[in-house]
Amino acid sequence: MTRHIHTDPSAWEVLDTIYLHRRPWLTMRQDRVLLSSGQIIEDYYVQEYPPWVNVLAITEDRRAVLIRQYRHGIGKVYYELPAGVHDKPEESVLEAAKRELLEETGYSGGDWKLWMELSANPSLQNNITYTFLAEGVVPSGEQQLDDTEEITIHTVPLDELRNIALENGMIQALHVAPVLKYLMQFPVG
Amino acid sequence: MTRHIHTDPSAWEVLDTIYLHRRPWLTMRQDRVLLSSGQIIEDYYVQEYPPWVNVLAITEDRRAVLIRQYRHGIGKVYYELPAGVHDKPEESVLEAAKRELLEETGYSGGDWKLWMELSANPSLQNNITYTFLAEGVVPSGEQQLDDTEEITIHTVPLDELRNIALENGMIQALHVAPVLKYLMQFPVG
């Protein structure tokens, strides 16, 4: 029989730490860590990032505001939620999310709330991604994209959103999870 | 009004590529890329990984087999799905998933199917994570952990699984998304 242990796993102790990289888009730390077993891992890599944000924006007529863009890591284009990075100290994460939605899609307004907190990879990254739900957004202006952003905008009804999330139309787990949480409220008849 | 463009974003062209690191747990590529706008990004970083796998395992009495372990990137302990890496060429991803479930929890058997394909971060990583759903798993043996793994096992009923996934008990988006997809079949009464 499988023995079920009931003491929570212990945190690792950092014995030494260096930075391999401290570039604008790559902050890579290497830790020498001691486990509770006594074992030492000489080179544990952690990528340090600021908080990330994304937005599940629903229009007044119950369509989700999605974008499509090319992602070089995976080398393909998928549907995504508007998203960005919280790296301006004068902004809150909510303000960063509102700004990203407006800049990437031209939509704004509606009622906003913190919807979900997730990690892309808790073993390798130190940051949290905050998803905001914005209900009742309206088109307010043109996109204002960074000069490396090429983003198309798509407003989709909720049944299409469900197909996109469940049939590999959307690949990023940080986006699929909050979409599924939202759709759980509307069981398929 | 927001203009909706209907041509899909274009892939980037790789002009040059070097590897910053090629260590066992860190393969970091730096690409010099040309965008369709004509803009060049001199240093785009991509982390290369083999496929990852995880398992949503449900016992015969409808409990989910979860684990808890410390994750150094985020510095905390959370509930997780049993998971691992597909890095043995002689194994399929399904076999890797079955092995990880058995080694991390001692559970095996049941009916298996590919449940979901996701990316932790399509802009920065090149790999896909495959989630398998295993229904009707049974305890078959002891854990067989790697010497740096400290993992506790928890079988939880589905209403507790829902609370864990929706109330920050589980933080990794790659795990929360397939759990929510599974729970969508069982609307809360």
Interface residues (C-beta under 8 A of the other chain):
Chain A: M1 T2 R3 H4 I5 H6 T7 D8 P9 S10 A11 W12 L20 H21 R23 W25 L26 M28 D31 V33 L35 S36 S37 Q39 I41 D43 Y44 Y45 V46 Q47 R68 Q69 Y70 R71 H72 G73 I74 G75 K76 V77 Y78 T105 G106 Y107 E117 L118 S119 A120 N121 P122 S123 L124 Q125 N126 I128 T129 P139 G141 E142 Q143 D147 T148 E150 I151 T152 I153 H154 T155 L166 N168 I171 Q172 A173 L174 V176 A177 L180 K181 L183 M184 P187
Chain B: M1 T2 R3 H4 I5 H6 T7 D8 P9 S10 A11 W12 L20 H21 R23 W25 L26 M28 D31 V33 L35 S36 S37 Q39 I41 D43 Y44 Y45 V46 Q47 R68 Q69 Y70 R71 H72 G73 I74 G75 K76 V77 Y78 T105 G106 Y107 E117 L118 S119 A120 N121 P122 S123 L124 Q125 N126 I128 T129 P139 G141 E142 Q143 D147 T148 E150 I151 T152 I153 H154 T155 L166 N168 I171 Q172 A173 L174 V176 A177 L180 K181 L183 M184 P187
